[in-house]
Structure formats: structure tokens, C-alpha cells
Amino acid sequence: MSPLLSAADYQVTTAEDGGEALRLMEESKDFDIIVSDIDMPGMTGYELAATARRSERWRGTPMLALSAMSDPREIEKGRAVDFDDYVVKFDRETLLNAMSQVLAAGGSR
């Protein structure tokens, strides 16, 4: 997704997994929005979101879940950990629209 987001004029920082994302948080990095895959090595996107929402730094940062799983139960799990939206992987148009809407609304916090 990084090339797509860069082409849409987003400045992109990538993390290989949830642990690396949390290290960015520990380094006091701020982001306008966080897009997290649900199925990552070592830590799920749900776990990353739950951890981020407990931190002062990222509590209010808009977060989008990105997953190949579109089952309503998975979407509900995303809502339970406070993702602002849940987007099915490879639906590029929906991802860009969701990012635009979440950023315009300032997230759900």
C-alpha cells in the first residue's frame, strides 16, 4: 500500500510489524493517521490498536484497519479496539476515501 499512498501525496512511514510500530511510538513519533494490517507477524493489528489507544501519544490518532477478512465479526473486533474504519485489502479506492474521511473528521476521539 505504500506506493499507492505515496502516489496519493501521503508521506508514508512503514513498519514491518506491530513491534516496530510500537518502537516508533516509544521514539515519540507522531502521525496524522495509522493504517494497520490486521494479520501481522508477532502481533495482530487488533493488539496494536489496543496498545496504541492506551498510550497518551497515539490515543487520539486516527487508525484504519486493513484486512483481507471482511467478515462482520472481524469488523466488530476492529470497532472494539477503536479503529476508526475497517477497509478490505486491495480496495484502493475505498482505502483512499476512508483515509480522507477519517482525516477530515479528525478521528473518532
N, C-alpha and C positions, 0 to 999 in steps of 0.2 A: 504494500500500500504506500510505502514511502515515495516511490516515483510519482504516483498519482497525486498525492498530497502536495509534493513539491511543484508539480506542474500546475496545480491549482493555486499556487503562490502562498502555500503554507510553509513556514520554516519548521523543519522536521528534526526532532531528536529521536533516535531509536534506542531501544534496549532489547537485548537478546532474550531476556526472560524477566519474570517478576522480581527476582533478586536484584538484578541490575537496575530495574526501575526504582526499587526501594533505596538503592545506593544513591541514585540521583536525588531522591528526597532527602536523604541524610546529608548530602552535599549542599542542601538548601537551594536546589533548583526550583524555579517557578515556571509554570506552563500555563498557557491560556486554555488548553484542553488536553485531556489524556485519552488516547484511543488504545484500548487494551484487548488483545486477543483473549478469549476465554480459555482455550486449550493451549497452555504454555508448559514448557518443561519446568519441573520443580515447584511450581505454584500456579494455581488457576487464576484466571482473571477475576473471579469472584473473591478469592483470597486477597489479591492485590487491591481491589476496590475497598474491601472491608478494612484493610490496614490503612489505606490512604484516607478513608473517611474518619478514622480515629486520630489522625495526625492534624495538628493545628495548621501546618503548612498547606496540605492538599485537601483539607476538609471541604472547602468551597470551590475547588477546581472542577469544572465540568468534566464528566467522564462518559465515554461511549464504549459499550461492549461490542466487540467484533467477533462473530462466531459463525461456523458452518451449521450450527444447531439452531433451528427456528421453532422448535417445539415450545408451546405455550408455557410449559413448566420451566424451561430454561430461561425464557424471558422473565418469568416471575422471580426466579432466583436473582436475575440481574437487578430487578427493581428492589428486591430485599436488601441488597448491598449498596443501594443508592446510585446505580448507574443512571445517567440522565436519559440515555436511549440505548437501544439494543439493535444492532444492524447486522444483517446476514452478510457474511463474507462474499466478496466478489461482486456485490451490488454497488458498484462505484457511484452511481448517481445518487442512490439513497444515502450512502455514507457522506458524500459532499453536502447534500441537503441537510442531513441531520447535524453535521458539524456547524453549518451556517446557522441553523435554527437555535441550537444549543448555545452557541457563542453569542448570538443576538439577544437571547433571553438571559444570559449570564449564568447559566446552570440552574439547577433546582434548589440551590442553597440560598 
